[in-house]
Amino acid sequence: MHNVRKVTDDLYWIGGDDHRLHLFENIHPIPRGVSYNSYLLMDKKTVLFDTVDWAIGRQFLENLEYVLNGKKLDYMVINHMEPDHAAMIEEILLRYPDVRIISNEKAFYLMNQFGYHIHPEKCETVVEGDTKSFGKHKVVFVAAPMVHWPEAMVTFDTTNGVLFSADAFGSFGALDGRLFNDEVNFDRDWLDDARRYYTNIVGKYGPHVQFLLKKAPVDQIKFICPLHGPVWRNDFAYLLDKYNKWSKYIPEEKGVMIVYASMYGNTENAASILARKLVEKGMTNVHMYDVSKFDVSYLISDTFRYSHIVFASVTYNLGIYPKMHNYLMDMKALNLQKRTVMIMENGSWACKSGELMTKCLEDMKDMNILNEKVTLTSSVTEGTEFEMDTMVDAILDSMK
């Protein structure tokens, strides 16, 4: 049975939700599922904008057939070739043999790599600035390389102000019938998933996102149609502000993350004492994370969110605790920068974690590493507490 929604009078959302998938890209937990968005324009020529993942292929095909209502499919625009959006290309070609595919040279190259057998005569290659008329609607194609694949592009409908934004402005989370941003409480229920999606999927490519934002016809956009998550039809300033901060690596909030690795509870106790001392001195936006319990995608998301991070780790095999090391390596891989960071180390006989964590952080861009380090020898002592007080004062001073 079909399950579609109108975006405009002649544009339909024909995607679907996936609640069965546990790990997006087989790595990031998605407890609220994910949507795969595809859109169909019913103009003089019919146009499909991207497809979906195999997981919801049956629903997608029923939706497409229902909206077409006996008409042929004329065009398929592929903005992004990642398989969760392009998996159904060959199925569309089998069911609608007259369809022509519009995409860019790199995307067609990737289609070949993925084993899609498309006759060259069915391919229409476009470049930055090319336009195409489908009747009433005229679109312009805009390159968006490395947001977050090299072939990515976006398509802007100059007739109705719809931006088909590929993976930009997307989010984890299934839609569950609520297609538009004003049908949900985005700040309460969606922002965390949108941030986690951006920071872990696109976060490494901030400069490329900035380049795309500068090219976007912001004053003409009336709808933003991403490939995951809600369609935006208002409050664009809110969304663009978030993307501007994330892609410039600017913290959203003044706050302190205390990320700790504790084997027997002593480092955790020290982290808790530090949090209490911060709160007592007026910094209440403090959040503690056990690096062994929080999936790293959540840690990365909040690292983009907050201004200050305390890394508290035991020494393990004369190195950094493995989960903490993984977190630091993810930060580096995702180009995380412009944070104020502090070190709390623990070691019973050879305390090396602080030195090694500092080296990791020094290899990242624009990290302000405060000198006020806390060193534990197995457990908290009065001397350790004095070091914590000094660290708290340094954190608060750096926030002024």
C-alpha positions in Angstrom: 0.0 0.0 0.0 1.3 3.4 -0.9 2.5 5.9 1.7 3.3 9.3 0.3 3.0 13.0 1.2 2.8 16.2 -0.9 5.6 18.7 -0.5 4.1 21.1 -3.0 1.1 20.9 -5.4 3.1 18.8 -7.9 6.0 17.5 -5.8 5.7 14.3 -3.7 7.8 12.7 -1.0 7.8 9.0 -1.9 10.5 7.7 0.5 10.1 5.6 3.6 11.3 4.8 7.1 13.6 2.0 8.3 13.1 1.0 12.0 14.9 -2.3 11.6 18.4 -1.0 10.9 20.4 -0.8 14.1 23.6 0.7 12.8 23.8 3.4 10.1 26.7 2.6 7.7 27.1 -0.4 10.1 28.8 1.8 12.7 26.5 4.5 14.1 23.6 3.5 16.4 20.2 4.7 15.2 17.7 3.8 18.0 15.0 6.0 16.4 15.6 4.5 12.9 16.2 6.5 9.8 14.3 7.8 6.8 15.3 7.5 3.1 13.8 10.4 1.2 13.0 10.4 -2.5 10.9 12.9 -4.4 8.8 12.8 -7.5 8.0 15.9 -9.6 4.8 15.7 -11.7 5.4 18.3 -14.4 5.0 18.0 -18.2 7.9 15.6 -17.7 8.0 13.4 -14.6 11.2 13.6 -12.6 12.4 11.3 -9.8 15.0 12.9 -7.5 17.2 10.1 -6.1 16.1 6.6 -5.0 16.3 4.8 -1.6 18.0 1.9 0.1 17.1 -1.7 -0.7 15.6 -2.0 2.8 12.5 0.0 1.8 12.6 -0.8 -1.9 9.1 -2.4 -2.1 7.5 0.6 -0.3 9.3 3.0 -2.6 8.2 1.3 -5.8 4.6 1.2 -4.6 4.8 4.9 -3.8 6.3 5.7 -7.2 3.7 3.7 -9.1 0.9 5.3 -7.2 1.9 8.9 -7.8 2.7 8.3 -11.5 -0.8 6.8 -11.9 0.0 5.3 -15.2 2.3 8.0 -16.5 5.7 7.1 -17.7 8.8 8.2 -15.8 10.9 10.6 -17.9 13.9 11.5 -15.8 15.8 10.4 -12.7 18.1 12.9 -11.1 20.9 11.4 -9.0 22.3 13.9 -6.6 24.3 11.5 -4.5 25.5 8.0 -5.4 25.9 6.4 -2.0 24.0 3.1 -1.9 21.5 4.1 0.7 20.1 6.5 -2.0 21.1 5.0 -5.3 20.4 1.3 -4.6 17.2 1.2 -6.7 18.7 2.7 -9.9 18.7 -0.5 -11.8 15.3 -1.5 -10.6 13.9 1.8 -11.9 15.6 1.1 -15.2 14.0 -2.3 -15.4 10.5 -1.0 -14.6 10.7 2.3 -16.5 13.0 1.5 -19.5 12.5 4.9 -21.2 13.8 6.9 -18.2 16.9 9.1 -18.7 19.4 9.6 -15.8 20.7 13.1 -15.1 23.9 13.3 -13.0 27.5 14.4 -13.1 30.5 12.7 -14.6 31.9 11.4 -11.2 28.5 10.0 -10.3 28.3 8.0 -13.5 31.8 6.8 -12.9 30.7 5.5 -9.5 27.6 3.9 -10.9 29.9 1.9 -13.1 32.0 1.0 -10.1 29.0 -0.3 -8.2 28.1 -2.5 -11.2 25.1 -0.6 -12.5 24.7 -1.4 -16.2 23.4 1.8 -17.8 23.5 2.4 -21.5 25.4 5.6 -22.3 22.4 6.8 -24.4 20.3 7.0 -21.2 22.9 9.2 -19.4 22.7 13.0 -19.4 25.8 14.5 -17.8 25.5 17.9 -16.1 28.1 20.3 -14.6 27.9 23.2 -12.2 25.5 25.8 -13.4 23.7 23.7 -16.0 19.9 24.1 -16.1 17.1 21.8 -17.2 13.4 22.5 -17.9 10.8 19.9 -17.2 7.8 22.0 -18.3 6.8 24.6 -15.7 9.8 23.8 -13.6 13.3 24.8 -14.3 16.2 23.5 -12.2 19.8 24.4 -11.8 22.5 21.9 -10.8 25.1 22.9 -8.2 28.3 20.9 -7.4 28.7 20.0 -3.8 31.9 17.9 -3.8 32.9 16.2 -0.5 29.5 16.9 1.1 30.3 14.2 1.8 31.3 12.2 -1.3 33.2 13.7 -4.2 30.3 13.3 -6.7 27.7 15.0 -4.6 25.6 17.7 -6.1 22.4 19.6 -5.2 19.5 20.6 -7.4 17.6 23.8 -7.0 14.2 24.3 -8.5 14.0 28.0 -9.5 10.2 27.7 -10.1 9.1 26.8 -6.6 12.3 27.4 -4.5 12.9 23.7 -3.6 16.4 22.7 -2.8 17.1 19.0 -3.2 20.1 19.0 -0.8 21.4 15.4 -1.0 23.0 14.5 2.3 23.2 18.2 3.5 20.7 19.2 6.2 19.9 15.5 6.9 19.3 13.8 10.2 19.1 10.4 11.8 15.6 9.4 12.9 12.5 7.9 11.2 9.8 10.4 10.2 6.8 8.4 11.4 4.4 10.4 9.3 5.7 13.8 10.2 7.4 15.0 7.1 8.0 18.7 7.8 10.1 20.5 10.3 7.1 22.4 11.7 5.3 19.1 12.4 7.9 18.2 15.0 9.6 19.9 18.0 12.9 19.9 16.2 14.9 21.6 18.9 13.7 19.1 21.5 13.3 15.9 19.5 15.5 16.2 16.4 18.5 18.5 17.0 20.6 15.9 18.8 20.1 13.4 15.9 20.7 16.1 13.3 23.9 17.1 15.0 25.1 13.6 15.4 24.4 12.9 11.8 26.3 16.0 10.6 29.3 15.6 12.9 29.9 11.9 12.2 28.9 11.8 8.5 29.9 15.2 7.2 31.9 16.7 10.0 35.3 16.2 8.5 34.4 18.3 5.5 33.5 21.6 7.1 35.3 23.8 4.5 33.4 22.1 1.7 30.1 22.7 3.5 31.1 26.4 3.9 31.8 26.6 0.2 28.3 25.1 -0.5 26.6 27.5 1.9 28.2 30.4 0.2 26.8 29.2 -3.2 23.3 28.5 -1.9 20.6 30.9 -3.1 19.5 31.4 0.6 17.0 34.2 -0.2 15.2 32.1 -2.8 14.9 28.8 -0.9 11.3 27.9 0.2 11.8 24.2 0.9 14.9 22.1 1.7 14.5 18.5 0.8 17.3 16.4 2.2 17.8 12.6 1.7 17.4 11.9 5.4 15.1 13.5 8.0 12.5 16.2 7.9 11.8 18.5 4.9 12.3 22.2 5.9 9.7 24.7 4.8 10.4 27.6 7.3 12.8 28.6 10.1 15.7 28.3 7.7 17.8 30.8 9.7 17.8 28.3 12.6 19.0 25.4 10.4 21.6 27.5 8.6 23.0 28.9 11.9 23.6 25.3 13.1 25.3 24.3 9.9 27.4 27.4 9.9 28.6 26.8 13.4 29.2 23.0 12.8 31.1 23.6 9.6 33.3 26.3 11.1 33.8 24.1 14.2 32.4 26.8 16.4 30.9 25.5 19.7 27.2 25.9 20.1 27.4 26.4 23.8 29.7 27.3 26.6 29.9 24.1 28.6 32.2 21.4 29.9 32.3 17.7 28.8 34.1 15.5 31.2 34.9 12.3 29.3 36.4 9.7 31.5 37.9 6.2 31.3 37.8 4.4 34.6 38.5 0.7 35.4 37.8 0.5 39.1 35.9 3.7 39.8 38.7 6.0 41.0 39.0 8.1 37.8 35.2 8.2 37.7 35.2 9.5 41.3 37.7 12.2 40.3 35.6 13.2 37.3 32.6 13.5 39.6 34.4 15.7 42.1 35.6 17.9 39.3 32.1 18.3 38.0 30.8 19.2 41.5 33.5 21.8 41.9 32.6 23.4 38.5 28.9 23.5 39.4 29.7 25.0 42.9 31.5 27.9 41.1 28.6 28.6 38.8 29.3 26.5 35.7 26.2 24.3 35.7 26.4 23.2 32.0 28.6 20.2 32.9 28.2 16.7 31.4 29.9 13.5 32.3 30.5 10.6 29.9 31.9 7.2 30.6 33.9 6.5 27.4 33.2 2.8 27.7 29.5 3.2 27.8 28.8 6.0 25.3 29.1 5.2 21.7 31.7 7.4 20.1 29.2 8.9 17.7 27.4 10.5 20.7 30.7 11.7 22.1 31.7 13.3 18.8 28.3 15.0 18.5 28.6 16.7 21.9 32.3 17.5 21.3 31.0 19.7 18.4 28.4 21.1 20.8 30.4 22.2 23.8 33.3 24.5 24.2 35.4 22.7 26.8 36.5 19.1 27.2 38.2 17.3 30.0 39.9 14.1 29.1 40.3 11.9 32.2 42.0 8.5 31.5 43.7 5.8 33.3 47.0 4.5 31.9 46.5 1.1 30.3 49.4 -1.0 29.1 51.6 2.1 29.3 49.2 3.9 27.0 45.9 5.6 26.7 42.8 3.5 27.7 41.7 2.0 24.3 38.2 3.5 24.3 39.6 6.9 25.1 42.2 6.5 22.4 39.5 5.6 19.8 37.6 8.7 20.8 40.7 10.9 20.3 41.4 9.3 16.9 37.8 9.9 15.8 38.1 13.5 16.8 41.3 13.9 14.7 39.8 12.0 11.7 36.7 14.3 11.8 38.9 17.4 11.8 37.6 18.6 15.2 39.2 21.9 16.2 38.8 25.1 18.2 38.2 23.6 21.6 39.6 24.3 25.0 40.8 21.0 26.5 42.2 19.8 29.8 43.9 16.6 30.9 43.3 14.4 34.0 45.6 11.4 34.1 45.7 8.3 36.4 48.4 5.6 36.8 49.3 3.4 39.7 53.0 2.9 38.8 53.7 4.4 35.4 51.4 7.3 34.6 51.6 7.9 30.8 48.1 8.6 29.7 48.3 12.4 30.2 51.4 12.8 28.2 50.1 10.7 25.4 46.6 12.4 25.3 48.4 15.7 25.1 50.4 14.6 22.1 47.2 13.5 20.4 45.6 16.8 21.0 48.6 18.8 19.9 48.3 17.0 16.5 44.8 18.5 16.1 44.1 22.0 14.8 43.5 25.1 17.0 43.3 23.2 20.3 43.8 25.3 23.4 45.4 22.9 25.8 45.3 24.3 29.3 48.4 23.7 31.4 46.5 23.0 34.6 46.7 19.2 34.6 45.4 16.8 37.3 47.4 13.7 38.1 46.1 10.9 40.2 48.2 8.1 41.6 45.5 5.4 41.8 42.9 7.6 43.8 42.0 11.1 44.8 44.1 12.8 47.5 44.1 16.2 49.1 46.9 17.1 46.6 44.7 16.0 43.8 41.9 18.2 45.0 44.1 21.2 45.0 45.0 20.5 41.4 41.3 20.2 40.6 40.6 23.6 42.1 43.3 25.1 40.0 41.9 23.4 36.9 38.4 24.6 37.7 39.7 28.2 38.0 41.5 27.9 34.7 38.4 26.6 32.9 36.3 29.5 34.2 39.0 32.0 33.4 39.1 30.7 29.8 35.4 31.2 29.4 35.5 34.9 30.2 
